Amino acid sequence: MSKEDSAAEKPESNNGKIVGGGTAAVVGGVIGALLLGNYAILPAAVVVGVLGVALGSVFD
């Protein structure tokens, strides 16, 4: 059995991306609220959430 066969059989999982992105978005929103005020909750959550999705895909 070659590497290509075993890699093709494994379906891609999105659990790490979802959990990492959601957790990072919550943390980013809290940090944005504490450091920059209420108007920065959504932008900070989006930016940190995208970084969380990237990290989640690495560890997935």
N, C-alpha and C positions, 0 to 999 in steps of 0.2 A: 504494500500500500504506500503510495507516495504522499508527500505533504499536501499536494493539491486536492487529493481525494478526501483527506480528513478535514481540511479547512472548508471544503465545499459542503460537507454534511452538517456543519454547525451553523444553526440559524443565528442571525445577529440579534443581540439583546439590547434593549434600550433602557433597561432599569437604571444603570449607572448614570446615564445622561439625564433622565428624569429626576432622580433623587438628588444628584449633584446640582443640577440647575435650580430646582426648587429650594433646596437648602441655601444655596448661595444667594438666590434672590431675596429670601427672607433676611439673611444676614446683611446683605447690601442695603436693603430698605431700612433696617435699624441703624446701620452706620450712617446712611445718608440723613436720616432724621436727627440723629444725635449731633453730627458734625456740621451739617449744612442747613438744617431746618426742614420744615414740613414740605416745602416745595421740591426738595431733592429726593424724596422717597422713591418715586417711580424711576427717574433716570439712574439713580445709584443701583436700584434693584435690577434694572435691565442690564446694566454694564457688568455687574458682579454675577448675575445669573448666566450671562453668556460665557463668562470665564468658568463658572461651575459646570456648564454643559461640556465645555472643552476638557476640563479635568475628568469629568465623569466618563467621557468617551475613551480617555486614556486608560482608565482603570476598569473599564467594562469588559 
